[in-house]
Amino acid sequence: MAAEWGDVNEELGRALPLGRTAFPSEIAEAVLFLSSPRSSFITGSTLHVDGGGAAV
C-alpha cells in the first residue's frame, strides 16, 4: 500500500507548478504563522499552501 501511495503522491506532485507535493513541515509552517501574532492583521483571506495548484 505504501508503494502505491508513493506513486500517487509523485503523480500529483508532477501536476503542480512546483513539481512536488508539500512536505508536512511546509504545511505546519503555514499553520504556525496563521496562529501566531505575526498574522494578527490578516483577516478574511485564504492562504493557499498548494505548490501553485490554485494558479493552474
C-alpha positions in Angstrom: 0.0 0.0 0.0 2.8 2.5 0.8 4.4 2.0 -2.6 1.1 2.7 -4.3 0.6 5.9 -2.3 4.1 7.0 -3.2 3.3 6.6 -6.9 0.1 8.6 -6.5 1.9 11.3 -4.5 4.6 11.6 -7.2 1.9 11.8 -9.9 0.0 14.5 -8.1 3.2 16.4 -7.5 4.2 16.4 -11.2 0.9 18.2 -11.9 1.8 21.1 -9.7 3.9 24.1 -10.8 6.5 23.4 -8.1 6.7 19.8 -9.3 6.0 18.1 -6.0 3.6 17.9 -3.1 4.3 19.7 0.2 6.4 18.4 3.0 4.4 18.2 6.3 6.7 20.8 7.7 5.7 23.3 5.0 2.0 22.9 5.9 2.9 23.2 9.6 4.8 26.5 9.0 1.7 28.0 7.4 -0.5 26.8 10.3 2.0 28.2 12.8 2.2 31.5 11.0 -1.6 31.9 10.9 -1.9 31.0 14.6 0.8 33.4 15.7 0.7 37.2 16.5 2.6 37.8 13.2 -0.6 37.2 11.3 -2.7 39.5 13.5 -3.6 41.9 10.7 -4.7 39.2 8.3 -8.5 38.8 8.1 -10.9 37.3 5.5 -8.1 35.9 3.4 -7.2 32.4 2.1 -3.6 31.3 2.3 -3.1 28.7 -0.4 -0.3 26.4 0.6 -0.6 24.2 -2.5 2.6 24.4 -4.6 0.9 26.7 -7.1 -2.1 24.4 -7.7 -4.6 27.2 -7.3 -2.9 29.2 -10.0 -3.3 26.4 -12.6 
